[in-house]
Amino acid sequence: MAVFAVHYVYAEDKIPGRDEFRPEHRAWLRSQVDAGTVLTSGPYPDGSGALILAQGDDADAVAKLFADDPFKREDLLADRRIVEWVPTMGAFSS
């Protein structure tokens, strides 16, 4: 399986919705970590978005999986970008 960087961009006008759905979003992420699909995730310290590393067969499969994320489902993202990433060293390299 390939590794993908999923970049979330947050918008200021979506803060109340993200606050409301954050517990469900994090529970969904935890279920994906438990399933081995999500490798790690976390928000950027400046509040502008988040980075999630996920495994999948291709970008379309990852996009389909992430359509179930409450943040995506509830239209709480200003933008989302999914890019294949090839780790060559460290914890995520093969």
N, C-alpha and C positions, 0 to 999 in steps of 0.2 A: 504494500500500500504506500501511496505517496503521502507526504506531509504538506499541509496547506496552512498558510497564515490567513486568518480571517480577521480583517480590520473593521472595527465598528467605529463610526463617527457619530457623536452625539450632537444634538442641537439644543440650544438653551430653552426653546419653547416646549421641549419634550420632557423636561426634568420631572414634573409632577407624575407623568405616566410611568417613567422609569422608576421613580421611587415606589409607586404603587405595585409595579410588577417585578421589582428586583428580587423579592424572595422566590417567586415562581421561576424567574430567569435563572437564578443560582441553583435552584433544585434541578432544573432541566440540565444545566451544565454538569452538576454533580452526577446525574444519571448517565451522561455521556462519558464522563471520566471513568465511572464504574464499568461502563461497557467497553472502554478502551479506545473510544473514538476521539475524544478530546484528550490531548496530552497535557495541556496547561492553559490557564486563562487568567486575565486580570486587567483592571482598568488602568489607563494612563493617569499618573498623579495629577495632571492639570485638569482632569475632568473632561477632556476633549473626546474620549472614546475608550476603546479597549482592543486588546490583541488576544486572539484565541488561536492556539495551534491544534490542528485536528488532522486525523488520518482519513483517507478515503481513496476510492478507486480513481476518481477524477474530480475536477472542479464542479461539474454538474451534480454529482452525487453529494458532495459537501453542501452545495447550495440547497439541494432538496432537503437534506437533513436539517440545515439551519433555518429552513422555513418554519420549523416547529418551535424555534426559540420564541418564548413569549415577547421578547423585545422586537423581533421581526414580525411576528404574528399581529401584534398590537400597533404596528407602524410607528415604533418609538425610535427609529434610527434615521439620522439625516442621510447616511450613506453606509454601504457595506461593500467591501472589496474582498474577494477570495483569490489568493495567488498561490500557486505551487511554490514550495520552498524546499531547497535541497541542503539540509544540514550536513556539513562535511567534518565537523569536529564537535566534541562535547556530548552532553546528555542526550541529544536527540539524533545523533548520527548513528549510522548502522555499522 
